[in-house]
Amino acid sequence: MHLYLHIPFCHQACHYCDFHFSTNTASKSDLVYAICQEIALQKDYLSDKSLKTIYFGGGTPSLLTSEELEKILNTIHQYFSIENKAEITLEANPEDLNPTYLSNLKTLGINRLSIGIQSFREENLRFLNRNHSSAQALTCISTAQDIGIDNISIDLIYGIPGNELKDLACDINMAVDTKVNHISAYSLTIEPKTVFGQQKKKGVFKELPEAIQSQKFSFTRNLLAEKGFEAYETSNFAKNQQYSKHNTSYWNQESYLGIGPSAHSFNQVSRQWNVAKNGVYTKAINEGSIPAEIEILTEANKINEYIMTRLRTKWGIECSKIEQAFSQLKVQAPEDLFKIWQNKEWAHVSSGHLILTETGALMADKLAADLFIV
């Protein structure tokens, strides 16, 4: 099984982020206690007690002290067994990753970092309202590698207004030069409840035209491919098959338990998600209840989620699985749709799997929606 822990605190609000977080860290110790309590409450959510991956996401998990992380990990050890080669990831910001903290992380068994770099250009960092400098980004990566944490992913954002392809190339080349083995590259999207969303509503911020975003998507994929990074998912690139085991488990519909405010869980039968309010979450957990909503998944729900997640990956969707599911649900098989996609060079079939081409990957969400059972 897989375990996700949501740490809902940040130094400051990035202008593009709509994840659940708070910049008020006064309740941090209370929330760490509640997370440990929820681990105990949820110990029987899945029958499998062996953890293949643990992922601290957020928010900014690197805002936790090493002592707070140790407390959570000790609680996990108390109720679950962690496999010898388990991938244990901590999302982090560069400004938090000093040598002492990194050394403590390694001692705790954290063996993978996902660092929110976003850009190596100072003007981009200011525009995005990031709290670190380019120098800090480069230093934290090299320090982590020197200490012995060499399984490192970094996030980049492209499609920033005013940036040209040469600027994007500079970011990608600097990322590659750090010798990290994984890069997640995301197109800047404008969400309504963010600073950029409010600026867009007022007419101050304008998104790049779709054609320009598509150009930058293709440029990113092609340049990373030249540098030896495989696009194994629409936004994720790895060297030497150093895929994120945790994220890949989501795309493979494996069961996982989510702990913390707004965290999601999946057990093959239902999906549940915790309340996205820190105070409400902490109060409920302290009273011994799980503040979660539950959705029982229909067979159509399950196959639609399979389509949505797998179509974005290098493995694609298994044609026989789709045909069998459609048949059982008495829905017309999608062979004609598959043929159209192939004729338009949006997809190809390999070893019984329908896999999107680069052109198709640009429209992955739309193509998935066209295939959904409704």
C-alpha positions in Angstrom: 0.0 0.0 0.0 0.9 3.7 -0.2 0.7 6.5 2.3 0.2 10.2 1.6 0.5 12.8 4.4 -0.7 16.4 3.8 1.2 19.1 5.6 -0.9 22.2 5.1 1.5 25.0 5.9 3.5 27.4 3.8 5.8 30.4 4.4 3.8 32.5 2.0 1.2 32.1 -0.7 2.5 31.5 -4.2 0.5 33.5 -6.7 -0.5 30.4 -8.7 -1.3 27.8 -6.0 -4.8 26.6 -5.1 -3.8 23.6 -2.9 -5.0 23.6 0.7 -2.5 25.4 3.0 -2.2 28.0 5.7 0.5 30.6 6.3 -0.4 30.6 10.0 1.9 28.0 11.6 0.8 28.7 15.2 -1.2 25.4 15.2 1.6 23.3 13.6 2.3 21.2 16.7 -1.4 20.6 17.3 -1.8 19.4 13.7 1.3 17.1 13.9 -0.4 15.5 16.9 -3.7 15.2 15.1 -1.9 13.6 12.1 -0.3 11.0 14.4 -3.8 10.4 15.9 -5.3 9.9 12.5 -2.7 7.4 11.5 -3.8 5.3 14.5 -7.5 5.8 13.7 -7.0 4.8 10.0 -4.7 1.8 10.7 -7.3 -0.6 9.4 -8.4 1.4 6.3 -6.6 -1.1 4.2 -5.9 -4.8 5.0 -2.4 -4.5 3.6 -0.1 -3.0 6.2 3.1 -3.0 4.2 4.1 0.4 2.9 5.8 0.6 -0.5 5.9 4.4 -0.6 5.4 7.3 1.9 4.9 10.8 0.5 4.9 14.0 2.6 3.1 16.6 0.4 1.5 20.0 1.0 1.7 22.8 1.6 5.3 22.7 2.5 6.3 19.6 4.5 9.9 21.0 4.9 8.3 23.5 7.4 8.2 20.6 9.8 11.2 20.3 12.1 13.1 17.1 12.0 11.7 16.3 15.4 8.1 16.7 14.1 8.9 14.5 11.1 10.4 11.9 13.4 7.3 11.9 15.6 5.1 11.2 12.5 7.5 8.5 11.1 7.6 6.8 14.5 3.8 6.7 14.6 3.8 5.2 11.1 6.3 2.5 12.2 4.0 1.7 15.1 1.1 0.8 13.0 2.6 -0.2 9.6 5.6 -2.0 8.3 7.8 -0.1 5.9 9.4 -2.1 3.1 13.2 -2.1 3.0 13.3 -0.4 -0.4 10.3 1.9 0.3 10.4 5.3 -1.4 10.0 8.0 1.2 9.5 11.4 -0.4 9.5 14.9 1.2 8.3 17.9 -0.8 10.5 20.8 0.1 11.3 24.4 -0.6 15.0 25.4 -1.2 15.1 27.9 1.6 14.4 25.1 4.2 17.1 22.7 3.0 20.2 23.7 5.0 22.9 21.1 5.6 21.8 20.2 9.1 18.2 19.7 8.1 19.2 17.6 5.1 21.5 15.5 7.2 18.6 14.9 9.7 16.3 13.9 6.8 18.7 11.3 5.7 19.0 9.9 9.2 15.2 9.7 9.4 15.2 7.5 6.3 13.8 10.1 3.9 15.4 9.0 0.6 13.7 11.2 -2.0 13.2 15.0 -2.3 10.7 16.8 -4.5 11.9 20.4 -4.5 9.7 23.3 -5.6 12.2 25.2 -7.7 9.8 26.4 -10.4 12.4 28.5 -12.1 16.1 29.5 -11.8 15.4 33.0 -13.1 15.1 35.6 -10.3 12.4 37.6 -12.2 10.3 34.5 -12.5 10.6 33.7 -8.8 9.5 37.2 -7.9 6.6 37.0 -10.3 5.4 33.7 -8.9 6.0 35.0 -5.3 8.5 32.3 -4.4 10.5 32.7 -1.2 13.9 31.5 -2.5 16.6 32.6 -4.9 18.2 30.8 -7.8 21.4 30.5 -5.7 19.5 28.8 -2.9 17.9 26.4 -5.4 21.3 25.3 -6.8 22.9 25.1 -3.4 20.3 22.9 -1.8 20.4 20.4 -4.6 24.2 20.0 -4.5 24.2 19.9 -0.7 21.5 17.1 -0.7 23.6 15.2 -3.2 26.8 15.6 -1.2 24.9 14.3 2.0 23.7 11.3 0.1 20.2 12.1 -0.9 20.6 11.7 -4.7 17.0 10.7 -5.6 15.8 14.2 -6.3 12.9 15.6 -8.3 12.5 19.3 -9.1 9.4 21.2 -10.2 9.5 23.7 -13.1 6.8 26.0 -14.4 6.6 27.1 -18.0 4.3 29.4 -19.8 5.2 32.4 -17.6 4.2 35.7 -19.4 7.2 37.5 -20.9 9.3 34.4 -21.1 10.6 33.3 -24.5 11.8 29.9 -25.5 15.4 30.8 -24.8 14.3 31.5 -21.2 12.6 28.2 -20.9 15.7 26.5 -22.4 17.8 28.2 -19.8 15.6 26.8 -17.0 15.7 23.3 -18.4 19.4 23.3 -19.0 20.1 24.6 -15.5 17.9 21.8 -14.1 19.6 19.2 -16.2 23.0 20.4 -15.2 22.2 19.8 -11.5 22.3 16.0 -12.3 18.8 15.4 -10.7 17.1 12.3 -12.0 13.5 13.6 -12.2 11.9 16.8 -13.4 8.2 17.7 -13.2 7.3 20.5 -15.6 3.9 22.1 -15.4 2.2 24.7 -17.6 1.2 27.8 -15.6 -2.5 27.5 -15.1 -4.7 30.2 -13.6 -7.0 29.0 -10.8 -9.9 31.3 -9.7 -9.0 31.5 -6.0 -5.4 32.5 -6.5 -3.7 35.9 -6.8 -3.3 35.3 -10.5 -7.0 34.3 -10.7 -8.1 37.5 -9.1 -5.7 39.5 -11.4 -7.2 37.7 -14.4 -10.7 38.6 -13.2 -9.7 42.3 -13.0 -8.2 42.1 -16.5 -4.7 42.7 -15.1 -3.3 39.2 -15.9 -3.7 37.6 -19.3 -3.0 33.9 -19.9 -0.8 33.0 -22.9 -2.7 31.9 -26.0 -3.2 28.1 -26.2 -1.0 27.9 -29.3 1.9 29.4 -27.3 1.3 27.1 -24.4 1.3 24.1 -26.8 4.6 25.3 -28.3 6.2 25.5 -24.9 4.8 22.0 -24.0 6.4 20.5 -27.1 9.6 22.4 -26.6 9.9 21.2 -23.0 9.3 17.5 -24.0 11.7 17.6 -26.9 14.6 19.4 -25.0 14.3 17.1 -22.0 14.2 14.1 -24.4 17.5 15.3 -25.9 18.9 15.5 -22.4 18.0 11.9 -21.7 14.8 12.5 -19.8 11.9 10.2 -20.7 8.3 11.6 -20.6 6.6 8.9 -18.7 3.6 11.0 -17.9 2.3 14.3 -19.4 4.1 16.5 -16.8 6.8 14.1 -15.5 10.2 13.2 -16.9 12.8 10.8 -15.6 16.3 9.7 -16.3 17.2 6.0 -16.3 13.6 5.1 -15.4 13.8 6.8 -12.0 10.0 7.3 -11.9 8.2 8.5 -8.9 6.9 5.2 -7.4 4.3 7.0 -5.3 2.8 9.0 -8.2 2.9 6.0 -10.5 0.9 4.1 -7.9 -1.9 6.6 -8.4 -1.8 6.2 -12.2 -1.9 2.4 -11.7 -5.0 2.6 -9.5 -3.2 1.1 -6.5 -4.7 1.6 -3.0 -3.5 4.4 -0.8 -4.3 6.0 2.5 -4.3 9.8 2.8 -3.7 11.5 6.2 -4.2 15.1 7.0 -6.5 18.0 6.1 -7.8 17.6 2.5 -6.0 14.3 2.0 -7.7 11.7 -0.3 -7.8 7.9 0.2 -8.7 5.1 -2.2 -9.4 1.4 -1.4 -10.7 0.1 -4.8 -14.3 0.3 -3.6 -14.6 4.0 -2.5 -12.7 7.3 -2.5 -12.8 9.5 0.6 -11.4 13.0 1.3 -10.8 14.8 4.6 -12.2 18.2 5.3 -9.9 21.0 4.0 -10.1 23.1 7.2 -7.2 22.7 9.7 -9.2 23.6 12.8 -12.2 21.4 11.9 -9.9 18.5 11.0 -7.9 18.8 14.3 -11.0 19.0 16.5 -12.7 16.0 14.8 -9.5 13.8 15.0 -9.0 14.7 18.7 -12.6 13.6 19.3 -11.9 10.3 17.6 -13.7 10.7 14.3 -12.5 11.0 10.7 -13.8 14.2 9.2 -14.2 12.8 5.7 -16.7 12.5 2.9 -17.0 9.1 1.1 -17.9 8.3 -2.5 -18.7 4.7 -3.4 -17.3 4.2 -6.9 -19.4 2.6 -9.6 -17.8 0.5 -12.3 -18.1 3.4 -14.7 -16.3 5.7 -12.1 -13.5 3.2 -11.9 -13.0 2.8 -15.6 -13.2 6.6 -16.2 -10.5 7.2 -13.6 -8.4 4.5 -15.2 -8.8 6.3 -18.6 -8.1 9.8 -17.1 -4.9 8.7 -15.3 -3.4 6.1 -17.6 -4.0 8.0 -20.8 -1.5 10.6 -19.6 1.3 8.0 -19.2 3.8 6.3 -21.4 2.0 3.0 -20.8 -1.4 4.2 -22.1 -4.6 2.3 -21.7 -5.0 -1.4 -22.2 -7.4 -1.9 -25.1 -8.8 -5.2 -24.0 -9.5 -3.8 -20.5 -11.5 -0.9 -22.0 -13.4 -3.2 -24.4 -14.3 -5.6 -21.5 -15.4 -2.8 -19.3 -17.5 -1.2 -22.0 -19.1 -4.6 -22.8 -20.0 -5.4 -19.2 -21.6 -1.9 -18.8 -23.4 -2.5 -22.1 -21.8 0.6 -23.7 -20.7 0.7 -27.3 -17.1 -0.3 -27.7 -14.8 2.6 -28.7 -13.0 1.0 -31.6 -14.1 3.7 -34.0 -12.9 6.4 -31.7 -9.5 4.6 -31.4 -9.3 4.5 -35.2 -10.0 8.2 -35.5 -7.3 9.0 -33.0 -4.8 6.8 -34.9 -5.7 8.3 -38.3 -5.2 11.8 -36.9 -1.9 10.7 -35.3 -3.1 11.5 -31.8 -2.4 7.9 -30.7 -0.9 4.6 -31.7 -1.3 1.0 -30.5 1.6 -0.9 -29.1 1.5 -4.3 -27.5 -2.3 -4.0 -27.0 -2.1 -0.5 -25.4 -3.4 2.7 -26.8 -0.7 5.3 -26.2 -0.9 9.0 -27.0 1.5 10.7 -29.4 3.1 14.1 -28.5 0.2 15.7 -30.4 -2.3 13.6 -28.5 -0.7 14.4 -25.2 -1.5 18.1 -25.8 -5.2 17.1 -25.7 -4.9 14.3 -23.1 -7.7 15.6 -20.8 -10.1 16.3 -23.7 -9.5 12.9 -25.3 -10.0 11.1 -22.0 -13.3 13.0 -21.6 -14.4 11.9 -25.0 -13.8 8.3 -23.9 -15.6 8.5 -20.6 -18.7 6.4 -19.8 -21.4 8.8 -18.9 
